[in-house]
Amino acid sequence: MTLQERDKKVVWHPFTQVKIAPQPISIVRGEGACFYDEKGKRYIDGIASWWVNVHGHCHPYLTKKVSEQLQTLEHAIFSGFTHEPAVQLAERLLKRLPANQSKIFYSDNGSTAVEVALKMAFQYWSNLSISKTKVIAFENGYHGDTFGGMSVGARNAFNLPFAKLLFDVIHIPVPVEGKEEESINALNNALKQDDIAAFIFEPLVQGAGGMVMYSSEVLDKLIKMCRDKKVITIADEVMTGFGRTGKFFASDHLEHKADIICLSKGLTGGVMPLGVTSCAQFIYDAFMSDDKMKTFFHGHSYTANPTACSASLASMDLFDKPEAFENIKRIDQQHKLFMQKIQSHKALIDVRQLGTIIAFEVKTNEKTNYLNSLSEIISEFFISRGIILRPLGNVLYVLPPYCISNDDLRFIYDAIMEFLDENVE
Ligand SMILES: *Cc1c(COP(=O)(O)O)cnc(C)c1O
């Protein structure tokens, strides 16, 4: 039996309609910005393996540090116990995070980082005996696949079967260019209610929603409005963190900083699952009490797993070297040059770019959504050329590991140009 046949017998894949999906590609090895399949065919990883990879696959330094940690302390319960990797990682993250952040809470992925943020915000008000239980979020947002994450995310085909089970959220328009006032007015209206606990957002780029981008100026205004009304702000930096938008965090583009920040994906360099929710001191203080009922009763078996923390520490070492941000700047420049070249292409509705992310909204006759069949056509076209791109509906994007070479970037750009020239009227 082939690996694909064995796979089909026993494995259930994420986001996959198994009845019609093409056979999964069997990856045997990763190196730098590339994967290799069973036959030795090379695939350029144009989407950083679901947005997690930053320094490249199987980076020798990350591999070495993780294997050293595995031989010392692989895992330890984190309630009543602590260890060097978790403490050191918290120290080092806080040095990089906005100055208002003062405590690090560990979990294991992006969705749990968001759940923790929401629970912190809700219980903050509960601990102060103030009744605030509503959340404000952007339309078209994505914050993970757990119930809290789905509730604050866009209501769409992905969570339709659960629609009745999701909690009440006030969705306001995304302040994309030309819609800033509409968004500000909607927030202003929502903030008139006195039961708003928190405002959650993906800063500057909505990832899964189609790499939708908006300005730091307008987000600054929205955060300030929430602060004035004592509404807790939550920046979901699960995708935007660790250099993705050209700065270490998307929050670094902002003057006003969120009270709570969620991290995952690039946190460990894309090596191990880990989530972090950081918060400002005033949030933490509301849980300090002689009253045990004010405890934050939340945790996961693998909270602050030392091996995952060691991967993250090793990734932070690599970010401390000049090469990391030199690469990020280089990709940003390459993207900008290609954007100039392709901007007026007839097959495109829009091109947008920030830092290492470039996105192309392709014209289509169908209603534009993720279930768009164009997405399968696009994937197949690029796979046949040894490039991994996984469009979000009719939005094609490149979000590579930072070690990708200019040659590989050019190969991807050329293929995109070819695709647009040939396949779209
Ligand atoms: C991917 C993502 C999540 C969910 O993270 P998982 O690790 O996949 O659970 C949450 N928020 C944003 C902005 C994301 O991009």
The ligand as an SDF file (V2000), in Angstrom:
LIG
                    3D

 15 15  0  0  0  0  0  0  0  0999 V2000
   -3.9680   30.7120   12.7640 C   0  0  0  0  0  0  0  0  0  0  0  0
   -4.6000   31.7570   13.5910 C   0  0  0  0  0  0  0  0  0  0  0  0
   -5.2310   31.4430   14.8120 C   0  0  0  0  0  0  0  0  0  0  0  0
   -5.3830   30.0170   15.2780 C   0  0  0  0  0  0  0  0  0  0  0  0
   -4.1610   29.4310   15.5520 O   0  0  0  0  0  0  0  0  0  0  0  0
   -4.0630   27.8010   15.5930 P   0  0  0  0  0  0  0  0  0  0  0  0
   -2.6850   27.5530   16.0940 O   0  0  0  0  0  0  0  0  0  0  0  0
   -4.2620   27.3590   14.1880 O   0  0  0  0  0  0  0  0  0  0  0  0
   -5.1130   27.3410   16.5140 O   0  0  0  0  0  0  0  0  0  0  0  0
   -5.7430   32.4750   15.5600 C   0  0  0  0  0  0  0  0  0  0  0  0
   -5.6480   33.7440   15.1520 N   0  0  0  0  0  0  0  0  0  0  0  0
   -5.0340   34.0960   14.0010 C   0  0  0  0  0  0  0  0  0  0  0  0
   -4.9410   35.5380   13.6200 C   0  0  0  0  0  0  0  0  0  0  0  0
   -4.5020   33.1130   13.1790 C   0  0  0  0  0  0  0  0  0  0  0  0
   -3.9430   33.4590   12.0170 O   0  0  0  0  0  0  0  0  0  0  0  0
  1  2  1  0
  2  3  1  0
  2 14  2  0
  3  4  1  0
  3 10  2  0
  4  5  1  0
  5  6  1  0
  6  7  2  0
  6  8  1  0
  6  9  1  0
 10 11  1  0
 11 12  2  0
 12 13  1  0
 12 14  1  0
 14 15  1  0
M  END
$$$$
